[in-house]
Amino acid sequence: MKPVPTQQESNGTPVHVAIIMDGNGRWAKAKCLPRVAGHAQGAEAVRRTVKAASQLGIRYLTLYGFSLENWKRPAKEIADLMGLLRLYLRKEISELHREGVRIHFIGDRTLLEPDIISLIEMSEQKTKANVKLDLVIALSYGSRQEITTAVRKLVSDVVAGEMDVDSIDENALEARLYTSDIPDPDLIVRTGGEQRISNFLLWQSAYAEFVFADVLWPDFSRAKLEDSIEEFSRRERRYGASTA
């Protein structure tokens, strides 16, 4: 099992913050704008949040960018989202690199267009030595699928004689997850007012603290991130143990 991160808890700052970015469509609808306008403003919120996380001393920031279930959306909306992703990767990677951000993508890349896969690989390669902030983008991601894939890998290794059934434990499964080299999140924030996890980091969130922010993602700000961290700092984390 991964060790519980303790690097920054002494000052109340979570080591790893994960965010379910929700509310782009409702933001656009409220302003009588097309949904793509909400997604474009959501990209601006990503930019603000990455900068704020780095300044606040957060070491890992995971953003739920596009779920496996999102592939069921209308083709036009998917095309708009992928267009924004292409634009973000082409415009922002150099700046992220200068700021010491290391970028990872987790999820099923086989469903993405070849040029997007190339941009992802380029961005990961370019920033791989950076250490100030790890930015993890969950793209074409579903936690149930991630766990199922990890189980398949375990079964395959057993069948191939590379490991024994009795040696399967939590560490063995974790080593086969997309997040094998990333500490579990301390804090998960969901914007948009909804209070559900939506197939996001189900295994990794076992002991995470949750904050449900009543703000649509395009309006998420550094102040809202600080509010979430402040709420986190008031929580007592026992990991199943007793304080008595």
C-alpha positions as CSV (number, residue, x, y, z in Angstrom):
1,M,0.0,0.0,0.0
2,K,1.2,3.5,-0.7
3,P,2.4,5.5,2.3
4,V,0.0,8.2,3.5
5,P,1.4,11.5,2.4
6,T,2.5,13.6,5.3
7,Q,4.8,16.1,3.6
8,Q,2.8,19.2,4.1
9,E,0.0,18.3,6.5
10,S,1.8,20.1,9.4
11,N,0.8,23.5,7.8
12,G,-2.6,22.3,6.7
13,T,-1.8,22.2,3.0
14,P,-2.8,18.9,1.3
15,V,0.0,17.2,-0.7
16,H,-2.4,16.0,-3.4
17,V,-5.6,17.8,-4.4
18,A,-7.9,16.3,-7.0
19,I,-10.8,18.3,-8.6
20,I,-13.9,17.2,-10.4
21,M,-14.5,20.1,-12.7
22,D,-18.3,20.4,-13.0
23,G,-20.6,23.1,-14.3
24,N,-19.3,24.4,-17.6
25,G,-22.6,23.7,-19.4
26,R,-24.7,25.2,-16.7
27,W,-22.5,28.3,-16.7
28,A,-23.0,28.7,-20.4
29,K,-26.7,28.1,-20.2
30,A,-27.2,30.7,-17.5
31,K,-25.5,33.3,-19.7
32,C,-27.4,32.2,-22.9
33,L,-24.1,31.1,-24.5
34,P,-23.3,27.9,-26.4
35,R,-21.8,25.1,-24.3
36,V,-18.4,25.5,-25.9
37,A,-18.2,29.0,-24.3
38,G,-18.5,27.3,-20.9
39,H,-15.8,24.8,-21.8
40,A,-13.5,27.7,-23.0
41,Q,-14.1,29.5,-19.7
42,G,-13.4,26.2,-17.9
43,A,-10.0,26.1,-19.6
44,E,-9.3,29.6,-18.1
45,A,-10.2,28.2,-14.7
46,V,-7.8,25.4,-15.2
47,R,-5.0,27.9,-15.9
48,R,-5.9,29.9,-12.8
49,T,-6.1,26.8,-10.6
50,V,-2.8,25.3,-11.8
51,K,-1.0,28.6,-11.0
52,A,-2.7,28.9,-7.6
53,A,-1.9,25.3,-6.7
54,S,1.8,25.9,-7.5
55,Q,1.9,29.1,-5.4
56,L,0.1,27.5,-2.5
57,G,2.6,24.6,-2.2
58,I,0.3,21.8,-3.4
59,R,2.6,19.1,-4.8
60,Y,0.1,17.1,-6.9
61,L,-3.0,18.4,-8.7
62,T,-5.3,16.0,-10.5
63,L,-8.1,17.4,-12.7
64,Y,-10.9,15.3,-14.0
65,G,-11.0,16.6,-17.6
66,F,-13.0,14.1,-19.6
67,S,-14.6,10.8,-18.4
68,L,-15.2,7.6,-20.3
69,E,-18.9,8.4,-19.9
70,N,-18.4,11.8,-21.6
71,W,-17.9,9.9,-24.9
72,K,-21.7,9.6,-24.9
73,R,-22.1,13.3,-25.4
74,P,-23.1,14.8,-28.7
75,A,-20.4,14.6,-31.4
76,K,-20.3,18.4,-31.8
77,E,-19.6,18.9,-28.1
78,I,-16.9,16.2,-28.0
79,A,-15.3,17.8,-31.1
80,D,-15.3,21.2,-29.3
81,L,-13.8,19.8,-26.2
82,M,-11.0,18.0,-28.1
83,G,-10.3,21.2,-30.0
84,L,-9.9,23.1,-26.8
85,L,-7.6,20.3,-25.5
86,R,-5.4,20.6,-28.6
87,L,-5.3,24.4,-28.2
88,Y,-4.4,24.0,-24.5
89,L,-1.6,21.6,-25.2
90,R,-0.1,23.7,-28.0
91,K,-0.3,27.0,-26.1
92,E,0.3,26.1,-22.5
93,I,2.9,23.4,-22.3
94,S,5.9,25.7,-22.8
95,E,4.6,28.0,-20.0
96,L,3.9,25.0,-17.7
97,H,7.5,23.8,-18.4
98,R,9.0,27.2,-17.5
99,E,7.0,27.1,-14.2
100,G,8.4,23.7,-13.3
101,V,5.2,21.8,-13.8
102,R,5.4,18.1,-14.7
103,I,2.3,16.9,-16.7
104,H,0.8,13.4,-16.7
105,F,-2.3,12.0,-18.4
106,I,-4.2,9.1,-17.0
107,G,-7.0,7.3,-18.9
108,D,-7.7,5.2,-22.0
109,R,-5.7,6.9,-24.8
110,T,-6.8,4.3,-27.4
111,L,-10.1,6.3,-27.8
112,L,-8.2,9.6,-28.6
113,E,-7.3,10.9,-32.0
114,P,-3.6,10.2,-33.0
115,D,-2.6,13.9,-33.1
116,I,-3.9,14.3,-29.5
117,I,-2.0,11.3,-28.4
118,S,1.1,12.8,-30.0
119,L,0.6,16.1,-28.2
120,I,0.1,14.2,-24.9
121,E,3.3,12.2,-25.3
122,M,5.2,15.4,-26.3
123,S,4.0,17.3,-23.2
124,E,4.9,14.4,-20.9
125,Q,8.3,14.0,-22.4
126,K,9.1,17.7,-22.3
127,T,8.1,18.2,-18.7
128,K,9.2,14.9,-17.2
129,A,12.1,16.3,-15.2
130,N,10.1,19.1,-13.5
131,V,9.5,18.8,-9.8
132,K,7.5,21.9,-8.6
133,L,4.0,20.6,-9.3
134,D,2.8,17.4,-10.8
135,L,-0.3,18.2,-12.9
136,V,-2.3,15.0,-13.6
137,I,-5.1,15.2,-16.2
138,A,-7.7,12.4,-16.1
139,L,-8.7,12.2,-19.8
140,S,-10.9,9.5,-21.2
141,Y,-10.8,8.2,-17.7
142,G,-13.1,5.9,-15.7
143,S,-12.1,4.5,-12.3
144,R,-14.0,1.2,-12.7
145,Q,-12.3,0.6,-16.0
146,E,-8.9,1.4,-14.5
147,I,-9.4,-1.1,-11.7
148,T,-10.8,-3.7,-14.1
149,T,-7.7,-3.2,-16.3
150,A,-5.4,-3.6,-13.3
151,V,-7.2,-6.9,-12.4
152,R,-6.7,-8.2,-15.9
153,K,-3.0,-7.4,-15.7
154,L,-2.8,-9.4,-12.4
155,V,-4.6,-12.4,-13.9
156,S,-2.4,-12.2,-17.0
157,D,0.8,-12.2,-14.8
158,V,-0.5,-15.2,-12.7
159,V,-1.4,-17.2,-15.9
160,A,2.1,-16.4,-17.3
161,G,3.6,-17.7,-14.1
162,E,5.2,-14.3,-13.2
163,M,3.4,-14.2,-9.8
164,D,1.6,-16.4,-7.5
165,V,-2.1,-15.9,-6.5
166,D,-1.1,-15.8,-2.9
167,S,1.1,-12.8,-3.6
168,I,-1.8,-10.6,-4.8
169,D,-2.4,-7.8,-2.3
170,E,-3.2,-4.1,-2.4
171,N,0.3,-3.2,-3.4
172,A,0.1,-5.5,-6.4
173,L,-3.1,-4.0,-7.6
174,E,-1.9,-0.4,-6.9
175,A,1.2,-1.1,-9.0
176,R,-1.0,-1.7,-12.0
177,L,-3.2,1.4,-11.7
178,Y,-2.6,4.5,-13.8
179,T,-1.6,6.3,-10.6
180,S,1.0,3.8,-9.4
181,D,3.7,6.5,-9.0
182,I,1.3,9.2,-7.6
183,P,0.3,9.5,-3.9
184,D,-3.4,9.1,-3.2
185,P,-5.4,12.4,-3.0
186,D,-5.7,14.0,0.4
187,L,-8.5,16.3,-0.8
188,I,-11.1,15.9,-3.5
189,V,-13.0,19.0,-4.5
190,R,-16.1,18.9,-6.7
191,T,-17.5,22.1,-8.1
192,G,-21.0,22.7,-9.5
193,G,-22.9,21.9,-6.3
194,E,-23.4,18.2,-7.0
195,Q,-22.3,15.7,-4.3
196,R,-21.2,12.6,-6.1
197,I,-17.8,11.1,-7.1
198,S,-18.8,10.2,-10.8
199,N,-16.4,7.2,-11.2
200,F,-13.3,9.2,-10.2
201,L,-10.4,7.7,-8.3
202,L,-12.5,5.2,-6.5
203,W,-9.6,3.2,-5.2
204,Q,-7.4,6.1,-4.5
205,S,-10.0,8.2,-2.6
206,A,-10.4,5.6,0.2
207,Y,-9.2,8.1,2.8
208,A,-9.5,11.4,1.0
209,E,-11.4,14.3,2.4
210,F,-14.2,15.7,0.2
211,V,-15.3,19.3,-0.3
212,F,-18.4,20.1,-2.5
213,A,-18.1,23.6,-3.7
214,D,-21.2,25.4,-4.7
215,V,-19.6,27.3,-7.6
216,L,-19.6,26.4,-11.3
217,W,-16.2,25.4,-12.6
218,P,-15.7,28.5,-14.9
219,D,-16.0,30.7,-11.8
220,F,-13.6,28.7,-9.6
221,S,-10.8,30.9,-8.3
222,R,-7.8,30.9,-6.1
223,A,-10.0,32.1,-3.2
224,K,-12.3,29.1,-3.7
225,L,-9.3,26.8,-3.7
226,E,-8.0,28.4,-0.5
227,D,-11.5,27.9,1.0
228,S,-11.3,24.2,0.2
229,I,-7.9,23.9,1.7
230,E,-9.0,25.8,4.8
231,E,-11.9,23.3,5.2
232,F,-9.5,20.5,4.8
233,S,-7.2,21.9,7.5
234,R,-10.0,21.7,10.0
235,R,-10.6,18.0,9.4
236,E,-9.1,15.4,11.7
237,R,-7.7,12.5,9.5
238,R,-7.4,9.2,11.4
239,Y,-7.2,6.7,8.6
240,G,-9.5,4.3,10.5
241,A,-7.6,4.7,13.8
242,S,-9.0,6.2,17.0
243,T,-7.8,9.3,18.7
244,A,-8.7,7.9,22.2
